[in-house]
Amino acid sequence: MRKKAVIIPLLILLLMAAIVFGCGIGAVYISPSQVISILFNKLSIHLQVEFTTQQEAVLLAIRLPRVLLGLLVGAALAISGAALQGLFQNPLTEPGLIGVSSGATLGAVAVVVMGQKWFAGVMVVLGIFTLPVASFITALVVTILVYRLSQNGGKTIVSTVLLAGIALNAMAAALTGMLIYYASDAQLRSITFWTLGSLGGATWNTIWAVAPFILTAVFILVKMSKPLNAFALGESNAAYIGIRTERIKQVIIVLTAMAVGASVAVSGIIMFVGLIVPHILRLISGPDNRSLLPSAALLGASLLIIADIVARTVFHPAEIPIGIVTSLIGAPFFIYILLNQRKKQVVF
């Protein structure tokens, strides 16, 4: 109980520190005190800390949008992973592994490559929301297919979840490849870098485009913590105590698809955040979703901001895709979880 009481305040402090250092570290260094002073200055609160016009411009136009995008995407991926693991009762479930990210990528690439031919009218109506909406729809389709294929007699089969995810990942990747084949050179360069995951395209417009989708999904998923706890008893037992299981499953599938779809639309594929974060938190504070889901959002946001700092500084002045950083961390962690599950011989 003590761990649960302190974990969220500690994660909030970690997130605040990650935001300050994420805003300050880079080619133009801005000290933590200067970061705070610049931000307070925008609120008409003037602190006795000097900063240059260049530092203020870099922070407000480049660093802050990038950090805020990392916060949103990290929170979305982590809480989606935690929610899907609770729904499928499988600690190996992650948006990227079961094909949600690939499905979202398919929708985004379709808009980038064929937008003017196929979606011209839609793009006029939706404007900056076109990419998130397209990614959401294709991610939702893939998530529903995985869920349906993994069920047998009303029960979710773990091996089928992963196998269906692999199959649909391959199918989505093949369709994405077909679209890329028709892409122009400029589109091809952009898509290639984007599919490796990056926050380099962060602007205030991208923040406004995805924030409504991600914040709505995160807020409602946190509210779903009690029903998800009931799923740990088994679907039939959850229904027996009054949980509307089918309704809960539908809502969680739609919300995770919306969060992941919006994230992929602006940052590309960033793997393993939804796998690593919930597992770490379960080791620290247990499986109770009432603390796990909000904690996952906070830790996921911090983790992605820190990973982005590494991505843009470790080979400075070159920048490596953030998806490479998270995969280098996440792949060994995934192997560790697999070995740990094999030792325990857990059957879900």
LUMBAFI-169009 format. One record per residue (C-alpha): residue in three letters; chain; y, x, z. Coordinates in pm, whole numbers. Each point is the difference from the previous one (the first is absolute). Last residue first. Layout:
> code,unit,Y,X,Z
> ALA,A,Y,X,Z;
...
This chain:
> code,unit,Y,X,Z
> PHE,A,-1768,-347,-1947;
> VAL,A,-269,260,64;
> VAL,A,93,299,213;
> GLN,A,-244,289,-12;
> LYS,A,208,187,260;
> LYS,A,-68,329,-174;
> ARG,A,60,-158,-341;
> GLN,A,331,-149,115;
> ASN,A,118,342,118;
> LEU,A,-101,162,-328;
> LEU,A,190,-263,-199;
> ILE,A,302,27,229;
> TYR,A,7,380,-42;
> ILE,A,-28,-35,-378;
> PHE,A,301,-235,5;
> PHE,A,194,253,208;
> PRO,A,-81,273,-253;
> ALA,A,138,-227,-278;
> GLY,A,304,-115,198;
> ILE,A,190,324,57;
> LEU,A,-23,137,-354;
> SER,A,34,-358,-128;
> THR,A,322,-55,199;
> VAL,A,154,318,-142;
> ILE,A,-111,-71,-358;
> GLY,A,143,-352,19;
> ILE,A,333,153,104;
> PRO,A,36,154,-344;
> ILE,A,104,367,17;
> GLU,A,365,99,-14;
> ALA,A,121,334,-136;
> PRO,A,303,165,167;
> HIS,A,-177,29,242;
> PHE,A,-380,29,10;
> VAL,A,-47,-128,359;
> THR,A,332,-189,-2;
> ARG,A,-30,-316,-211;
> ALA,A,-360,-97,77;
> VAL,A,20,109,366;
> ILE,A,302,-222,65;
> ASP,A,-181,-279,-187;
> ALA,A,-302,37,227;
> ILE,A,230,-32,303;
> ILE,A,153,-322,-138;
> LEU,A,-349,-127,-85;
> LEU,A,-134,68,349;
> SER,A,298,-159,174;
> ALA,A,-30,-326,-197;
> GLY,A,-377,-9,52;
> LEU,A,48,60,373;
> LEU,A,239,-295,35;
> ALA,A,-198,-243,-217;
> ALA,A,-326,103,164;
> SER,A,147,-53,347;
> PRO,A,105,-353,-98;
> LEU,A,-358,-73,-119;
> LEU,A,-192,182,275;
> SER,A,180,-150,299;
> ARG,A,-97,-364,-50;
> ASN,A,-286,121,-219;
> ASP,A,-200,115,303;
> PRO,A,-225,278,-136;
> GLY,A,67,269,261;
> SER,A,308,198,108;
> ILE,A,-53,361,-108;
> LEU,A,-317,-4,-213;
> ARG,A,101,-335,-151;
> LEU,A,341,149,-81;
> ILE,A,-148,292,-190;
> HIS,A,-224,-237,-201;
> PRO,A,289,-234,-83;
> VAL,A,211,293,-132;
> ILE,A,-261,185,-206;
> LEU,A,-128,-280,-224;
> GLY,A,320,-179,-102;
> VAL,A,169,335,-58;
> PHE,A,-301,109,-210;
> MET,A,152,-12,-349;
> ILE,A,353,-17,-133;
> ILE,A,-4,-153,-348;
> GLY,A,345,-43,-151;
> SER,A,318,-15,207;
> VAL,A,204,-294,-130;
> ALA,A,-258,-243,-143;
> VAL,A,-272,137,227;
> SER,A,188,-117,308;
> ALA,A,70,-349,-136;
> GLY,A,-367,-43,-92;
> VAL,A,-117,135,336;
> ALA,A,214,-247,197;
> MET,A,-71,-299,-226;
> ALA,A,-373,74,-22;
> THR,A,-13,38,378;
> LEU,A,180,-332,46;
> VAL,A,-216,-193,-250;
> ILE,A,-329,129,145;
> ILE,A,118,-64,357;
> VAL,A,104,-358,-80;
> GLN,A,-327,-81,-178;
> LYS,A,-212,144,281;
> ILE,A,194,-195,264;
> ARG,A,-41,-326,-192;
> GLU,A,-372,57,-42;
> THR,A,-40,79,370;
> ARG,A,191,-292,148;
> ILE,A,-53,126,354;
> GLY,A,-108,-276,240;
> ILE,A,-238,173,239;
> TYR,A,-300,-84,-223;
> ALA,A,173,139,-308;
> ALA,A,30,340,170;
> ASN,A,-364,-21,105;
> SER,A,-105,-65,-361;
> GLU,A,215,285,-130;
> GLY,A,-131,255,245;
> LEU,A,137,100,339;
> ALA,A,225,263,-163;
> PHE,A,149,-286,-206;
> ALA,A,159,-130,323;
> ASN,A,212,314,22;
> LEU,A,122,-74,-352;
> PRO,A,107,-348,114;
> LYS,A,200,161,284;
> SER,A,169,264,-218;
> MET,A,124,-238,-272;
> LYS,A,361,9,126;
> VAL,A,13,370,-82;
> LEU,A,-110,-92,-353;
> ILE,A,293,-245,-24;
> PHE,A,265,263,77;
> VAL,A,-160,270,-217;
> ALA,A,-32,-232,-303;
> THR,A,358,-126,26;
> LEU,A,133,354,47;
> ILE,A,-195,124,-302;
> PHE,A,97,-273,-247;
> PRO,A,368,-25,105;
> ALA,A,36,384,11;
> VAL,A,-138,57,-351;
> ALA,A,299,-64,-230;
> TRP,A,275,74,255;
> ILE,A,-147,345,64;
> THR,A,-46,63,-372;
> ASN,A,368,-81,-55;
> TRP,A,106,236,281;
> THR,A,-171,279,-186;
> ALA,A,-336,171,40;
> GLY,A,-140,157,-316;
> GLY,A,-123,311,179;
> LEU,A,-223,-196,237;
> SER,A,-309,122,-182;
> GLY,A,-364,-88,-57;
> LEU,A,-236,163,-249;
> THR,A,27,-309,-224;
> TRP,A,376,59,-23;
> PHE,A,-32,348,-148;
> THR,A,-221,-124,-282;
> ILE,A,201,-320,-46;
> SER,A,332,181,-48;
> ARG,A,-142,255,-240;
> LEU,A,-175,-274,-199;
> GLN,A,308,-223,-16;
> ALA,A,205,285,-146;
> ASP,A,-274,87,-249;
> SER,A,-38,-363,-103;
> ALA,A,-282,-208,140;
> TYR,A,-276,-146,-218;
> TYR,A,-276,214,152;
> ILE,A,150,-75,343;
> LEU,A,-92,-366,-50;
> MET,A,-361,89,-76;
> GLY,A,-8,231,302;
> THR,A,123,-281,224;
> LEU,A,-285,-216,-129;
> ALA,A,-247,278,77;
> ALA,A,152,62,344;
> ALA,A,-24,-372,81;
> MET,A,-368,-2,-102;
> ALA,A,-77,319,193;
> ASN,A,173,-125,314;
> LEU,A,-183,-331,-48;
> ALA,A,-336,177,1;
> ILE,A,86,226,295;
> GLY,A,135,-293,202;
> ALA,A,-309,-206,-78;
> LEU,A,-212,291,122;
> LEU,A,207,37,317;
> VAL,A,-7,-367,89;
> THR,A,-364,-29,-109;
> SER,A,-106,268,246;
> VAL,A,175,-186,280;
> ILE,A,-155,-342,-71;
> THR,A,232,-281,113;
> LYS,A,-178,-310,123;
> GLY,A,37,-356,-130;
> GLY,A,-345,-1,-159;
> ASN,A,77,319,-186;
> GLN,A,359,116,-31;
> SER,A,112,332,-147;
> LEU,A,57,-137,-351;
> ARG,A,243,-264,125;
> TYR,A,204,245,206;
> VAL,A,15,258,-275;
> LEU,A,106,-265,-253;
> ILE,A,268,-136,234;
> THR,A,140,349,55;
> VAL,A,4,73,-375;
> VAL,A,190,-321,-82;
> LEU,A,248,59,282;
> ALA,A,72,354,-119;
> THR,A,64,-135,-351;
> ILE,A,245,-262,128;
> PHE,A,175,231,248;
> SER,A,51,273,-259;
> ALA,A,163,-246,-239;
> VAL,A,223,-136,279;
> PRO,A,102,347,118;
> LEU,A,82,113,-357;
> THR,A,201,-310,-96;
> PHE,A,211,-14,320;
> ILE,A,280,211,-150;
> GLY,A,74,-280,-250;
> LEU,A,-216,-306,63;
> VAL,A,144,-232,-267;
> VAL,A,82,259,-267;
> MET,A,-324,185,69;
> VAL,A,-197,-324,-43;
> GLY,A,158,-60,-340;
> ALA,A,-78,354,-119;
> PHE,A,-353,-4,144;
> TRP,A,-229,62,-295;
> LYS,A,190,218,-246;
> GLN,A,277,147,218;
> GLY,A,-235,47,294;
> MET,A,-284,159,-193;
> VAL,A,6,355,138;
> VAL,A,188,-37,330;
> VAL,A,-117,-357,68;
> ALA,A,-365,83,-73;
> VAL,A,33,317,210;
> ALA,A,111,-209,301;
> GLY,A,-279,-254,-36;
> LEU,A,-269,265,-42;
> THR,A,136,198,295;
> ALA,A,-36,-304,225;
> GLY,A,-365,-28,-99;
> SER,A,-52,369,65;
> SER,A,157,-39,344;
> VAL,A,-218,-300,85;
> GLY,A,-318,168,-122;
> ILE,A,-212,5,315;
> LEU,A,62,367,76;
> GLY,A,376,-14,-53;
> PRO,A,62,-292,234;
> GLU,A,-226,150,271;
> THR,A,-331,-120,141;
> LEU,A,-205,268,176;
> PRO,A,37,-156,347;
> ASN,A,-186,-315,-118;
> GLN,A,36,-337,170;
> PHE,A,111,-139,-340;
> LEU,A,301,-180,151;
> GLY,A,73,258,269;
> GLN,A,-27,284,-248;
> LEU,A,222,-194,-240;
> ALA,A,263,-48,273;
> ALA,A,-1,368,100;
> GLY,A,26,114,-362;
> SER,A,283,-243,-69;
> ILE,A,177,120,317;
> ALA,A,-19,359,-121;
> LEU,A,97,-62,-362;
> ALA,A,299,-221,81;
> ALA,A,134,221,282;
> GLY,A,-22,309,-219;
> VAL,A,167,-178,-293;
> LEU,A,289,-132,210;
> LEU,A,65,323,190;
> GLY,A,-34,212,-312;
> LEU,A,253,-226,-173;
> LEU,A,232,43,299;
> VAL,A,-36,378,-22;
> ARG,A,75,3,-372;
> PRO,A,297,-235,35;
> LEU,A,137,223,282;
> ARG,A,-48,329,-184;
> ILE,A,167,-70,-334;
> ALA,A,325,-199,4;
> LEU,A,84,-16,371;
> LEU,A,-126,342,107;
> VAL,A,106,194,-309;
> ALA,A,347,-157,1;
> GLU,A,54,67,372;
> GLN,A,-117,360,-31;
> GLN,A,229,55,-300;
> THR,A,300,-146,186;
> THR,A,-59,253,275;
> PHE,A,-98,-65,361;
> GLU,A,168,45,336;
> VAL,A,-131,-151,323;
> GLN,A,234,-166,248;
> LEU,A,-138,-348,-62;
> HIS,A,185,-273,-187;
> ILE,A,-138,-353,19;
> SER,A,121,-190,-306;
> LEU,A,-356,-109,-81;
> LYS,A,-6,238,-296;
> ASN,A,109,273,245;
> PHE,A,-308,-78,211;
> LEU,A,-222,99,-293;
> ILE,A,198,318,-67;
> SER,A,-1,98,371;
> ILE,A,-375,-61,34;
> VAL,A,-74,220,-302;
> GLN,A,247,263,127;
> SER,A,-171,12,341;
> PRO,A,-339,34,-169;
> SER,A,129,290,-213;
> ILE,A,54,-51,-373;
> TYR,A,-143,264,-231;
> VAL,A,80,-31,-370;
> ALA,A,-318,113,-176;
> GLY,A,-201,-221,234;
> ILE,A,-48,-109,359;
> GLY,A,260,-231,153;
> CYS,A,-96,-354,-96;
> GLY,A,-369,62,63;
> PHE,A,90,165,332;
> VAL,A,191,-308,118;
> ILE,A,-256,-249,-136;
> ALA,A,-296,192,146;
> ALA,A,170,13,342;
> MET,A,61,-377,-7;
> LEU,A,-361,-58,-105;
> LEU,A,-134,219,282;
> LEU,A,218,-185,252;
> ILE,A,-132,-334,-127;
> LEU,A,-355,137,19;
> LEU,A,54,97,363;
> PRO,A,134,-347,84;
> ILE,A,-304,-155,-179;
> ILE,A,-262,218,175;
> VAL,A,133,-38,354;
> ALA,A,-141,-338,105;
> LYS,A,-319,35,-204;
> LYS,A,-78,332,169;
> ARG,A,53,-153,344;
> MET,A,-236,-287,-80;
